[in-house]
Amino acid sequence: MEKKRRKRGENSYLNDFHPNLAGEYIYSGTLYACALDETAQRGMRRVLAALAAVQLAAVIASGSIPAPGMQNSFYIILPFLGELIAAVSTAWAIFKLGSDWNAVREYIYERTVPALPRRALAAAILAFLGILCEGIHLALAGHGGRLFYAVLYFIFKVLSILCALTIRRTMLHTNWAKVPKCDKQ
């Protein structure tokens, strides 16, 4: 009888799926659960989703206004693009984590829970870098009659930083544990 080769690398989680008698694939790998009770989990999911939405809206809004330097200075546009990617990645990880925190599959857990604080920190650092670069631009070139948009840009960046750091702190203070095999049925 020929042995099936096991996948290695990025798609190795597929080894945790096995067909049952009906031909459906059942996940038999490790599950993780959040240590909070159901109401606290629901509240935390809502808070994280709201923070990610506000952060993403603030990042998009900061790039959509005609702030000085956002239309022609690469050293302001590059941190914005990095922040946008990090904010989208953070929001996607929160969405990917799902709504049932009592049974999160291992491959989803590994790609979301440990990565979320790093992604949020990257977004906060890039937003701070955007503030710093905009400040340099204002010091060197002036506001060009768009002081209102410069202030609005700073407000959106500070809002983005606050959301990102709150997401980071929330995820770092959330306890996760492996679910014992007997509790998975």
Beta strands, then each sheet from edge to edge (+ up, - down):
strand 1: 17-19
strand 2: 25-27
strand 3: 31-34
strand 4: 104-105
strand 5: 176-178
sheet 1: 1+ 2-
sheet 2: 4+ 3- 5+
end
